[in-house]
Amino acid sequence: MKAEWKLIDTAPKDGTTILVCAGKNIEPVTWDKDLNEQYVDEPVLNKYGDETNYMTTGGWAANGLTSHEETRQLNPTHWDYLPELPLAAGANGQ
């Protein structure tokens, strides 16, 4: 099955794991709404109800990476759904 790459702006941000193309790399990722903190002049409430001058804009988190510093560097341009898994040996009668 050939990949049908789509622009990253159309990628699902609902927790679905997808493949993204970032430069020459292809990575499985999910959207993490808590990535990419940015300073704002007016305080906002964070997810815990506390006032802060930092808000998160979200970002693509590569599966298996836990460091926000590592995941922040991933800026994909295109995405596609994960391919289907191959059939288990013998499952198709061969």
TORKE-28097 format. One record per residue: residue in three letters; chain; residue number from 0; x negated, y negated, z of N, C-alpha, C, O in turn. Coordinates in nm, 3 decimals, decimal comma, m for minus. Example, Ala and Ser with C-alpha at 12.3 -4.5 7.8 and 13.67 -1.06 7.14 Angstrom:
2
@type=Ala; mol=A; seq=0; n.x=m1,319; n.y=0,569; n.z=0,780; ca.x=m1,230; ca.y=0,450; ca.z=0,780; c.x=m1,320; c.y=0,330; c.z=0,780; o.x=m1,424; o.y=0,332; o.z=0,846
@type=Ser; mol=A; seq=1; n.x=m1,285; n.y=0,225; n.z=0,708; ca.x=m1,367; ca.y=0,106; ca.z=0,714; c.x=m1,290; c.y=m0,003; c.z=0,787; o.x=m1,341; o.y=m0,114; o.z=0,804
***
This chain:
94
@type=Met; mol=A; seq=0; n.x=m0,083; n.y=0,117; n.z=0,000; ca.x=0,000; ca.y=0,000; ca.z=0,000; c.x=m0,088; c.y=m0,124; c.z=0,000; o.x=m0,176; o.y=m0,138; o.z=0,085
@type=Lys; mol=A; seq=1; n.x=m0,066; n.y=m0,212; n.z=m0,092; ca.x=m0,145; ca.y=m0,333; ca.z=m0,106; c.x=m0,096; c.y=m0,439; c.z=m0,007; o.x=0,024; o.y=m0,456; o.z=0,013
@type=Ala; mol=A; seq=2; n.x=m0,192; n.y=m0,510; n.z=0,055; ca.x=m0,156; ca.y=m0,618; ca.z=0,148; c.x=m0,087; c.y=m0,730; c.z=0,071; o.x=m0,126; o.y=m0,764; o.z=m0,041
@type=Glu; mol=A; seq=3; n.x=0,014; n.y=m0,787; n.z=0,133; ca.x=0,084; ca.y=m0,902; ca.z=0,075; c.x=0,066; c.y=m1,019; c.z=0,170; o.x=0,155; o.y=m1,051; o.z=0,249
@type=Trp; mol=A; seq=4; n.x=m0,051; n.y=m1,085; n.z=0,162; ca.x=m0,086; ca.y=m1,192; ca.z=0,253; c.x=0,007; c.y=m1,311; c.z=0,239; o.x=0,042; o.y=m1,352; o.z=0,128
@type=Lys; mol=A; seq=5; n.x=0,048; n.y=m1,365; n.z=0,354; ca.x=0,137; ca.y=m1,480; ca.z=0,359; c.x=0,067; c.y=m1,593; c.z=0,435; o.x=m0,025; o.y=m1,566; o.z=0,513
@type=Leu; mol=A; seq=6; n.x=0,108; n.y=m1,717; n.z=0,414; ca.x=0,049; ca.y=m1,829; ca.z=0,486; c.x=0,074; c.y=m1,815; c.z=0,636; o.x=0,182; o.y=m1,771; o.z=0,677
@type=Ile; mol=A; seq=7; n.x=m0,023; n.y=m1,852; n.z=0,716; ca.x=m0,016; ca.y=m1,831; ca.z=0,861; c.x=0,102; c.y=m1,905; c.z=0,925; o.x=0,151; o.y=m1,863; o.z=1,029
@type=Asp; mol=A; seq=8; n.x=0,147; n.y=m2,014; n.z=0,865; ca.x=0,260; ca.y=m2,089; ca.z=0,920; c.x=0,389; c.y=m2,007; c.z=0,926; o.x=0,481; o.y=m2,042; o.z=1,000
@type=Thr; mol=A; seq=9; n.x=0,396; n.y=m1,899; n.z=0,848; ca.x=0,517; ca.y=m1,816; ca.z=0,845; c.x=0,506; c.y=m1,693; c.z=0,935; o.x=0,598; o.y=m1,612; o.z=0,938
@type=Ala; mol=A; seq=10; n.x=0,396; n.y=m1,678; n.z=1,008; ca.x=0,373; ca.y=m1,559; ca.z=1,092; c.x=0,465; c.y=m1,558; c.z=1,214; o.x=0,497; o.y=m1,663; o.z=1,269
@type=Pro; mol=A; seq=11; n.x=0,508; n.y=m1,438; n.z=1,256; ca.x=0,594; ca.y=m1,428; ca.z=1,374; c.x=0,519; c.y=m1,463; c.z=1,503; o.x=0,402; o.y=m1,426; o.z=1,519
@type=Lys; mol=A; seq=12; n.x=0,585; n.y=m1,534; n.z=1,592; ca.x=0,525; ca.y=m1,572; ca.z=1,720; c.x=0,607; c.y=m1,514; c.z=1,835; o.x=0,631; o.y=m1,580; o.z=1,936
@type=Asp; mol=A; seq=13; n.x=0,650; n.y=m1,389; n.z=1,816; ca.x=0,738; ca.y=m1,324; ca.z=1,913; c.x=0,672; c.y=m1,206; c.z=1,984; o.x=0,741; o.y=m1,124; o.z=2,045
@type=Gly; mol=A; seq=14; n.x=0,540; n.y=m1,196; n.z=1,977; ca.x=0,470; ca.y=m1,084; ca.z=2,040; c.x=0,438; c.y=m0,971; c.z=1,945; o.x=0,374; o.y=m0,874; o.z=1,984
@type=Thr; mol=A; seq=15; n.x=0,482; n.y=m0,982; n.z=1,819; ca.x=0,452; ca.y=m0,881; ca.z=1,718; c.x=0,302; c.y=m0,883; c.z=1,686; o.x=0,245; o.y=m0,990; o.z=1,663
@type=Thr; mol=A; seq=16; n.x=0,239; n.y=m0,766; n.z=1,685; ca.x=0,098; ca.y=m0,759; ca.z=1,644; c.x=0,093; c.y=m0,760; c.z=1,492; o.x=0,162; o.y=m0,682; o.z=1,426
@type=Ile; mol=A; seq=17; n.x=0,010; n.y=m0,848; n.z=1,437; ca.x=m0,004; ca.y=m0,862; ca.z=1,292; c.x=m0,152; c.y=m0,862; c.z=1,257; o.x=m0,237; o.y=m0,872; o.z=1,345
@type=Leu; mol=A; seq=18; n.x=m0,183; n.y=m0,851; n.z=1,130; ca.x=m0,319; ca.y=m0,869; ca.z=1,081; c.x=m0,333; c.y=m1,012; c.z=1,031; o.x=m0,243; o.y=m1,064; o.z=0,965
@type=Val; mol=A; seq=19; n.x=m0,446; n.y=m1,075; n.z=1,063; ca.x=m0,472; ca.y=m1,208; ca.z=1,011; c.x=m0,607; c.y=m1,210; c.z=0,941; o.x=m0,696; o.y=m1,132; o.z=0,973
@type=Cys; mol=A; seq=20; n.x=m0,618; n.y=m1,301; n.z=0,848; ca.x=m0,744; ca.y=m1,324; ca.z=0,777; c.x=m0,800; c.y=m1,457; c.z=0,825; o.x=m0,738; o.y=m1,562; o.z=0,806
@type=Ala; mol=A; seq=21; n.x=m0,916; n.y=m1,452; n.z=0,887; ca.x=m0,984; ca.y=m1,572; ca.z=0,936; c.x=m1,124; c.y=m1,573; c.z=0,876; o.x=m1,213; o.y=m1,504; o.z=0,926
@type=Gly; mol=A; seq=22; n.x=m1,142; n.y=m1,649; n.z=0,771; ca.x=m1,270; ca.y=m1,646; ca.z=0,701; c.x=m1,286; c.y=m1,513; c.z=0,631; o.x=m1,202; o.y=m1,475; o.z=0,549
@type=Lys; mol=A; seq=23; n.x=m1,394; n.y=m1,441; n.z=0,663; ca.x=m1,417; ca.y=m1,310; ca.z=0,603; c.x=m1,372; c.y=m1,197; c.z=0,695; o.x=m1,394; o.y=m1,080; o.z=0,666
@type=Asn; mol=A; seq=24; n.x=m1,310; n.y=m1,232; n.z=0,806; ca.x=m1,269; ca.y=m1,132; ca.z=0,905; c.x=m1,119; c.y=m1,105; c.z=0,898; o.x=m1,039; o.y=m1,195; o.z=0,874
@type=Ile; mol=A; seq=25; n.x=m1,084; n.y=m0,979; n.z=0,919; ca.x=m0,945; ca.y=m0,938; ca.z=0,932; c.x=m0,930; c.y=m0,881; c.z=1,073; o.x=m1,001; o.y=m0,788; o.z=1,111
@type=Glu; mol=A; seq=26; n.x=m0,837; n.y=m0,937; n.z=1,149; ca.x=m0,820; ca.y=m0,898; ca.z=1,289; c.x=m0,673; c.y=m0,870; c.z=1,321; o.x=m0,585; o.y=m0,937; o.z=1,267
@type=Pro; mol=A; seq=27; n.x=m0,646; n.y=m0,771; n.z=1,408; ca.x=m0,511; ca.y=m0,757; ca.z=1,461; c.x=m0,494; c.y=m0,858; c.z=1,575; o.x=m0,579; o.y=m0,865; o.z=1,664
@type=Val; mol=A; seq=28; n.x=m0,386; n.y=m0,935; n.z=1,573; ca.x=m0,364; ca.y=m1,039; ca.z=1,673; c.x=m0,218; c.y=m1,047; c.z=1,715; o.x=m0,131; o.y=m0,989; o.z=1,651
@type=Thr; mol=A; seq=29; n.x=m0,194; n.y=m1,118; n.z=1,824; ca.x=m0,060; ca.y=m1,156; ca.z=1,867; c.x=m0,065; c.y=m1,303; c.z=1,906; o.x=m0,171; o.y=m1,355; o.z=1,941
@type=Trp; mol=A; seq=30; n.x=0,049; n.y=m1,371; n.z=1,902; ca.x=0,057; ca.y=m1,511; ca.z=1,942; c.x=0,056; c.y=m1,519; c.z=2,094; o.x=0,132; o.y=m1,448; o.z=2,160
@type=Asp; mol=A; seq=31; n.x=m0,030; n.y=m1,605; n.z=2,148; ca.x=m0,038; ca.y=m1,627; ca.z=2,293; c.x=m0,003; c.y=m1,773; c.z=2,320; o.x=m0,082; o.y=m1,862; o.z=2,289
@type=Lys; mol=A; seq=32; n.x=0,113; n.y=m1,796; n.z=2,376; ca.x=0,161; ca.y=m1,933; ca.z=2,398; c.x=0,078; c.y=m2,008; c.z=2,501; o.x=0,089; o.y=m2,130; o.z=2,512
@type=Asp; mol=A; seq=33; n.x=m0,007; n.y=m1,938; n.z=2,578; ca.x=m0,085; ca.y=m2,003; ca.z=2,683; c.x=m0,226; c.y=m2,042; c.z=2,639; o.x=m0,305; o.y=m2,090; o.z=2,721
@type=Leu; mol=A; seq=34; n.x=m0,259; n.y=m2,024; n.z=2,512; ca.x=m0,393; ca.y=m2,063; ca.z=2,464; c.x=m0,395; c.y=m2,210; c.z=2,423; o.x=m0,291; o.y=m2,273; o.z=2,404
@type=Asn; mol=A; seq=35; n.x=m0,515; n.y=m2,263; n.z=2,410; ca.x=m0,542; ca.y=m2,396; ca.z=2,355; c.x=m0,484; c.y=m2,508; c.z=2,439; o.x=m0,386; o.y=m2,573; o.z=2,402
@type=Glu; mol=A; seq=36; n.x=m0,547; n.y=m2,531; n.z=2,554; ca.x=m0,506; ca.y=m2,643; ca.z=2,639; c.x=m0,550; c.y=m2,775; c.z=2,576; o.x=m0,661; o.y=m2,786; o.z=2,523
@type=Gln; mol=A; seq=37; n.x=m0,464; n.y=m2,875; n.z=2,583; ca.x=m0,497; ca.y=m3,008; ca.z=2,534; c.x=m0,459; c.y=m3,110; c.z=2,640; o.x=m0,358; o.y=m3,096; o.z=2,708
@type=Tyr; mol=A; seq=38; n.x=m0,544; n.y=m3,215; n.z=2,653; ca.x=m0,516; ca.y=m3,322; ca.z=2,749; c.x=m0,405; c.y=m3,411; c.z=2,695; o.x=m0,403; o.y=m3,443; o.z=2,577
@type=Val; mol=A; seq=39; n.x=m0,313; n.y=m3,450; n.z=2,783; ca.x=m0,206; ca.y=m3,544; ca.z=2,747; c.x=m0,205; c.y=m3,657; c.z=2,849; o.x=m0,233; o.y=m3,635; o.z=2,967
@type=Asp; mol=A; seq=40; n.x=m0,173; n.y=m3,778; n.z=2,804; ca.x=m0,174; ca.y=m3,896; ca.z=2,892; c.x=m0,069; c.y=m3,888; c.z=3,002; o.x=m0,098; o.y=m3,918; o.z=3,118
@type=Glu; mol=A; seq=41; n.x=0,053; n.y=m3,848; n.z=2,966; ca.x=0,162; ca.y=m3,839; ca.z=3,063; c.x=0,167; c.y=m3,697; c.z=3,121; o.x=0,166; o.y=m3,600; o.z=3,045
@type=Pro; mol=A; seq=42; n.x=0,174; n.y=m3,684; n.z=3,252; ca.x=0,181; ca.y=m3,551; ca.z=3,312; c.x=0,303; c.y=m3,473; c.z=3,262; o.x=0,410; o.y=m3,530; o.z=3,238
@type=Val; mol=A; seq=43; n.x=0,286; n.y=m3,343; n.z=3,247; ca.x=0,394; ca.y=m3,253; ca.z=3,208; c.x=0,401; c.y=m3,141; c.z=3,312; o.x=0,307; o.y=m3,122; o.z=3,389
@type=Leu; mol=A; seq=44; n.x=0,511; n.y=m3,067; n.z=3,314; ca.x=0,523; ca.y=m2,954; ca.z=3,405; c.x=0,468; c.y=m2,829; c.z=3,336; o.x=0,501; o.y=m2,801; o.z=3,221
@type=Asn; mol=A; seq=45; n.x=0,383; n.y=m2,755; n.z=3,407; ca.x=0,332; ca.y=m2,630; ca.z=3,350; c.x=0,432; c.y=m2,518; c.z=3,378; o.x=0,539; o.y=m2,541; o.z=3,434
@type=Lys; mol=A; seq=46; n.x=0,396; n.y=m2,396; n.z=3,338; ca.x=0,490; ca.y=m2,284; ca.z=3,352; c.x=0,520; c.y=m2,249; c.z=3,498; o.x=0,615; o.y=m2,176; o.z=3,525
@type=Tyr; mol=A; seq=47; n.x=0,440; n.y=m2,302; n.z=3,592; ca.x=0,464; ca.y=m2,277; ca.z=3,734; c.x=0,543; c.y=m2,390; c.z=3,799; o.x=0,571; o.y=m2,384; o.z=3,919
@type=Gly; mol=A; seq=48; n.x=0,580; n.y=m2,495; n.z=3,721; ca.x=0,654; ca.y=m2,607; ca.z=3,773; c.x=0,567; c.y=m2,715; c.z=3,834; o.x=0,619; o.y=m2,807; o.z=3,897
@type=Asp; mol=A; seq=49; n.x=0,435; n.y=m2,705; n.z=3,818; ca.x=0,342; ca.y=m2,805; ca.z=3,872; c.x=0,312; c.y=m2,911; c.z=3,766; o.x=0,306; o.y=m2,881; o.z=3,647
@type=Glu; mol=A; seq=50; n.x=0,292; n.y=m3,037; n.z=3,811; ca.x=0,254; ca.y=m3,143; ca.z=3,718; c.x=0,108; c.y=m3,127; c.z=3,678; o.x=0,023; o.y=m3,095; o.z=3,761
@type=Thr; mol=A; seq=51; n.x=0,080; n.y=m3,149; n.z=3,551; ca.x=m0,056; ca.y=m3,139; ca.z=3,500; c.x=m0,072; c.y=m3,231; c.z=3,379; o.x=0,026; o.y=m3,268; o.z=3,314
@type=Asn; mol=A; seq=52; n.x=m0,194; n.y=m3,267; n.z=3,350; ca.x=m0,222; ca.y=m3,347; ca.z=3,231; c.x=m0,271; c.y=m3,259; c.z=3,117; o.x=m0,326; o.y=m3,309; o.z=3,018
@type=Tyr; mol=A; seq=53; n.x=m0,252; n.y=m3,129; n.z=3,130; ca.x=m0,292; ca.y=m3,037; ca.z=3,024; c.x=m0,170; c.y=m2,957; c.z=2,980; o.x=m0,094; o.y=m2,908; o.z=3,064
@type=Met; mol=A; seq=54; n.x=m0,151; n.y=m2,944; n.z=2,851; ca.x=m0,043; ca.y=m2,860; ca.z=2,800; c.x=m0,102; c.y=m2,762; c.z=2,700; o.x=m0,204; o.y=m2,790; o.z=2,637
@type=Thr; mol=A; seq=55; n.x=m0,039; n.y=m2,649; n.z=2,688; ca.x=m0,088; ca.y=m2,548; ca.z=2,594; c.x=m0,008; c.y=m2,555; c.z=2,465; o.x=0,113; o.y=m2,579; o.z=2,466
@type=Thr; mol=A; seq=56; n.x=m0,079; n.y=m2,534; n.z=2,354; ca.x=m0,012; ca.y=m2,536; ca.z=2,224; c.x=m0,002; c.y=m2,398; c.z=2,163; o.x=0,060; o.y=m2,380; o.z=2,059
@type=Gly; mol=A; seq=57; n.x=m0,063; n.y=m2,300; n.z=2,228; ca.x=m0,059; ca.y=m2,164; ca.z=2,178; c.x=m0,170; c.y=m2,136; c.z=2,078; o.x=m0,233; o.y=m2,228; o.z=2,026
@type=Gly; mol=A; seq=58; n.x=m0,193; n.y=m2,008; n.z=2,052; ca.x=m0,296; ca.y=m1,968; ca.z=1,958; c.x=m0,292; c.y=m1,819; c.z=1,933; o.x=m0,220; o.y=m1,746; o.z=2,002
@type=Trp; mol=A; seq=59; n.x=m0,369; n.y=m1,775; n.z=1,835; ca.x=m0,374; ca.y=m1,634; ca.z=1,798; c.x=m0,479; c.y=m1,564; c.z=1,881; o.x=m0,596; o.y=m1,602; o.z=1,878
@type=Ala; mol=A; seq=60; n.x=m0,439; n.y=m1,463; n.z=1,956; ca.x=m0,528; ca.y=m1,388; ca.z=2,043; c.x=m0,559; c.y=m1,253; c.z=1,979; o.x=m0,470; o.y=m1,172; o.z=1,954
@type=Ala; mol=A; seq=61; n.x=m0,687; n.y=m1,232; n.z=1,953; ca.x=m0,729; ca.y=m1,104; ca.z=1,896; c.x=m0,709; c.y=m0,995; c.z=2,000; o.x=m0,746; o.y=m1,013; o.z=2,116
@type=Asn; mol=A; seq=62; n.x=m0,652; n.y=m0,884; n.z=1,960; ca.x=m0,624; ca.y=m0,775; ca.z=2,053; c.x=m0,754; c.y=m0,725; c.z=2,114; o.x=m0,852; o.y=m0,703; o.z=2,045
@type=Gly; mol=A; seq=63; n.x=m0,752; n.y=m0,707; n.z=2,245; ca.x=m0,869; ca.y=m0,658; ca.z=2,316; c.x=m0,955; c.y=m0,768; c.z=2,373; o.x=m1,039; o.y=m0,741; o.z=2,459
@type=Leu; mol=A; seq=64; n.x=m0,938; n.y=m0,893; n.z=2,328; ca.x=m1,015; ca.y=m1,003; ca.z=2,384; c.x=m0,937; c.y=m1,064; c.z=2,499; o.x=m0,817; o.y=m1,088; o.z=2,487
@type=Thr; mol=A; seq=65; n.x=m1,005; n.y=m1,088; n.z=2,609; ca.x=m0,937; ca.y=m1,147; ca.z=2,723; c.x=m0,986; c.y=m1,287; c.z=2,752; o.x=m0,921; o.y=m1,360; o.z=2,826
@type=Ser; mol=A; seq=66; n.x=m1,097; n.y=m1,327; n.z=2,695; ca.x=m1,152; ca.y=m1,460; ca.z=2,719; c.x=m1,084; c.y=m1,562; c.z=2,629; o.x=m1,083; o.y=m1,547; o.z=2,507
@type=His; mol=A; seq=67; n.x=m1,028; n.y=m1,666; n.z=2,688; ca.x=m0,965; ca.y=m1,770; ca.z=2,609; c.x=m1,068; c.y=m1,843; c.z=2,523; o.x=m1,035; o.y=m1,892; o.z=2,415
@type=Glu; mol=A; seq=68; n.x=m1,193; n.y=m1,849; n.z=2,568; ca.x=m1,298; ca.y=m1,912; ca.z=2,486; c.x=m1,318; c.y=m1,835; c.z=2,356; o.x=m1,335; o.y=m1,896; o.z=2,251
@type=Glu; mol=A; seq=69; n.x=m1,316; n.y=m1,703; n.z=2,363; ca.x=m1,335; ca.y=m1,622; ca.z=2,243; c.x=m1,215; c.y=m1,634; c.z=2,148; o.x=m1,233; o.y=m1,646; o.z=2,027
@type=Thr; mol=A; seq=70; n.x=m1,095; n.y=m1,632; n.z=2,204; ca.x=m0,977; ca.y=m1,631; ca.z=2,118; c.x=m0,950; c.y=m1,769; c.z=2,057; o.x=m0,888; o.y=m1,776; o.z=1,950
@type=Arg; mol=A; seq=71; n.x=m0,995; n.y=m1,876; n.z=2,120; ca.x=m0,974; ca.y=m2,010; ca.z=2,067; c.x=m1,041; c.y=m2,028; c.z=1,932; o.x=m0,994; o.y=m2,109; o.z=1,851
@type=Gln; mol=A; seq=72; n.x=m1,146; n.y=m1,956; n.z=1,906; ca.x=m1,223; ca.y=m1,975; ca.z=1,784; c.x=m1,156; c.y=m1,911; c.z=1,661; o.x=m1,203; o.y=m1,930; o.z=1,549
@type=Leu; mol=A; seq=73; n.x=m1,051; n.y=m1,838; n.z=1,680; ca.x=m0,984; ca.y=m1,769; ca.z=1,571; c.x=m0,883; c.y=m1,862; c.z=1,505; o.x=m0,781; o.y=m1,896; o.z=1,564
@type=Asn; mol=A; seq=74; n.x=m0,912; n.y=m1,905; n.z=1,381; ca.x=m0,824; ca.y=m1,994; ca.z=1,307; c.x=m0,785; c.y=m1,930; c.z=1,174; o.x=m0,841; o.y=m1,965; o.z=1,070
@type=Pro; mol=A; seq=75; n.x=m0,691; n.y=m1,837; n.z=1,177; ca.x=m0,653; ca.y=m1,766; ca.z=1,055; c.x=m0,578; c.y=m1,855; c.z=0,957; o.x=m0,515; o.y=m1,954; o.z=0,995
@type=Thr; mol=A; seq=76; n.x=m0,585; n.y=m1,817; n.z=0,831; ca.x=m0,513; ca.y=m1,889; ca.z=0,725; c.x=m0,399; c.y=m1,806; c.z=0,668; o.x=m0,302; o.y=m1,862; o.z=0,618
@type=His; mol=A; seq=77; n.x=m0,410; n.y=m1,672; n.z=0,675; ca.x=m0,310; ca.y=m1,583; ca.z=0,617; c.x=m0,283; c.y=m1,466; c.z=0,711; o.x=m0,364; o.y=m1,436; o.z=0,799
@type=Trp; mol=A; seq=78; n.x=m0,169; n.y=m1,402; n.z=0,691; ca.x=m0,134; ca.y=m1,288; ca.z=0,775; c.x=m0,056; c.y=m1,184; c.z=0,695; o.x=m0,007; o.y=m1,212; o.z=0,585
@type=Asp; mol=A; seq=79; n.x=m0,046; n.y=m1,062; n.z=0,752; ca.x=0,037; ca.y=m0,956; ca.z=0,697; c.x=0,074; c.y=m0,862; c.z=0,811; o.x=0,008; o.y=m0,860; o.z=0,915
@type=Tyr; mol=A; seq=80; n.x=0,179; n.y=m0,784; n.z=0,790; ca.x=0,218; ca.y=m0,684; ca.z=0,889; c.x=0,113; c.y=m0,574; c.z=0,893; o.x=0,041; o.y=m0,552; o.z=0,796
@type=Leu; mol=A; seq=81; n.x=0,105; n.y=m0,505; n.z=1,006; ca.x=0,017; ca.y=m0,389; ca.z=1,017; c.x=0,065; c.y=m0,282; c.z=0,921; o.x=0,186; o.y=m0,266; o.z=0,902
@type=Pro; mol=A; seq=82; n.x=m0,027; n.y=m0,207; n.z=0,860; ca.x=0,016; ca.y=m0,099; ca.z=0,772; c.x=0,076; c.y=0,015; c.z=0,855; o.x=0,050; o.y=0,026; o.z=0,975
@type=Glu; mol=A; seq=83; n.x=0,155; n.y=0,098; n.z=0,790; ca.x=0,210; ca.y=0,214; ca.z=0,858; c.x=0,097; c.y=0,311; c.z=0,892; o.x=m0,001; o.y=0,320; o.z=0,819
@type=Leu; mol=A; seq=84; n.x=0,112; n.y=0,383; n.z=1,002; ca.x=0,013; ca.y=0,482; ca.z=1,040; c.x=0,021; c.y=0,601; c.z=0,946; o.x=0,129; o.y=0,634; o.z=0,897
@type=Pro; mol=A; seq=85; n.x=m0,092; n.y=0,666; n.z=0,919; ca.x=m0,088; ca.y=0,785; ca.z=0,833; c.x=m0,012; c.y=0,898; c.z=0,901; o.x=m0,007; o.y=0,905; o.z=1,024
@type=Leu; mol=A; seq=86; n.x=0,046; n.y=0,984; n.z=0,824; ca.x=0,117; ca.y=1,099; ca.z=0,880; c.x=0,017; c.y=1,191; c.z=0,952; o.x=m0,097; o.y=1,207; o.z=0,908
@type=Ala; mol=A; seq=87; n.x=0,061; n.y=1,248; n.z=1,059; ca.x=m0,025; ca.y=1,344; ca.z=1,131; c.x=m0,050; c.y=1,463; c.z=1,041; o.x=0,035; o.y=1,499; o.z=0,961
@type=Ala; mol=A; seq=88; n.x=m0,166; n.y=1,523; n.z=1,055; ca.x=m0,201; ca.y=1,640; ca.z=0,974; c.x=m0,094; c.y=1,748; c.z=0,988; o.x=m0,058; o.y=1,787; o.z=1,099
@type=Gly; mol=A; seq=89; n.x=m0,043; n.y=1,794; n.z=0,877; ca.x=0,056; ca.y=1,900; ca.z=0,878; c.x=0,199; c.y=1,852; c.z=0,890; o.x=0,292; o.y=1,931; o.z=0,875
@type=Ala; mol=A; seq=90; n.x=0,218; n.y=1,723; n.z=0,919; ca.x=0,354; ca.y=1,672; ca.z=0,939; c.x=0,433; c.y=1,667; c.z=0,808; o.x=0,556; o.y=1,670; o.z=0,809
@type=Asn; mol=A; seq=91; n.x=0,362; n.y=1,658; n.z=0,695; ca.x=0,433; ca.y=1,650; ca.z=0,568; c.x=0,437; c.y=1,786; c.z=0,497; o.x=0,464; o.y=1,793; o.z=0,377
@type=Gly; mol=A; seq=92; n.x=0,409; n.y=1,890; n.z=0,571; ca.x=0,417; ca.y=2,025; ca.z=0,515; c.x=0,292; c.y=2,070; c.z=0,443; o.x=0,293; o.y=2,176; o.z=0,379
@type=Gln; mol=A; seq=93; n.x=0,184; n.y=1,995; n.z=0,450; ca.x=0,059; ca.y=2,036; ca.z=0,384; c.x=m0,046; c.y=2,077; c.z=0,484; o.x=m0,157; o.y=2,114; o.z=0,446
***
